[in-house]
Amino acid sequence: MSAPVPVNPSQGAQESQQAQQAQNKAGPTKSVQEATAATRIRTVKDLKEKAPDLYKETLKSVAWTIIRQLRKSARRLKEIQRKARQK
């Protein structure tokens, strides 16, 4: 029987890193279009596909606008109720 071959853990990490670098040079496995100032976005679906980061930020902005409007409406309703109780 032969003796076990010692494994160098850093060698495996180096091979993994090299494989990752080769994949990065080859590009992403999914076809992702890069959005520029000239990119036409006609639908929300287009935005999600062409500029996912902008899509996420747009959704956050819409959500915060809704939250702000709900809070404003709640304050207004409380004020109306407070005035009605005083009469």
N, C-alpha and C positions, 0 to 999 in steps of 0.2 A: 504494500500500500504506500501511496505517496503521502508526504506531509502536507497539511493544509497550507494553501498559499495565503500569506498575509494580505489583507485588504487595506489599501490606503484610502481613508475616507475623503481626503482632499482631492484624490484623483476622480472619484465619482462626482464630486461637486464641480470640478473643472469641466468634466465632460458634459454635465448638465448645463453649465453656464455657456459652453461653446454651442451646444444644440440650441439654446434659447437665442443666442446672438445670430446664429444662422437663420433661425425662423424670423427674427426681427428684420434681417436684411432682405429676406424673401417677401416680407410684407405680411399683413394680416391674412388669416385664412378666409375671412369674410370680406366681401367687396364693400368697402366703405368709401363713399365719395367725400372729398374734402370740400367744405363750404367756403366760398369766397364772397366778396362783395357783389360779384356778378351772378351769384347763384340765385335762381328763381325758386321760390318756395310758394307753392299755390295752396297746399293743404297742410293740416297739422301732421298728417302722416309723412308728408315730404320733410317737414321740419324735424320730425323724430328720426327719420332715416339719414338726413343729410347733416344735421347738426344736433346730435343728441344732448350735448351739454347746454346749448341754448334752449332746447326743448324743456329740459328739466328746470332751468332757471325761469322760463316763461310760466311753467305750471306753478312754481313756487310763488311767483309774483301774482298770478291770478288768485291763488289760495289766500295770500295775505290781503289782497284787496277785498275778497269776500269776508274774511274775518274782521277786517276794519269796518266794513259796512254793517255787519251784524252787531258789532259792539256799539257803533253809533246809533243804530236803531234801538238797541236795548236801553241805552242811556236816555234816548228821547222818550221811549215808552215809560221808563221809571219816572221821568220828570212830569209827564202827563198824569200819571197815576198819583204822584205826590201832590200836584196841584188840585186834582179832583178830591182828594181826601181833606184838603184844607178848606174847601168851600162848605 
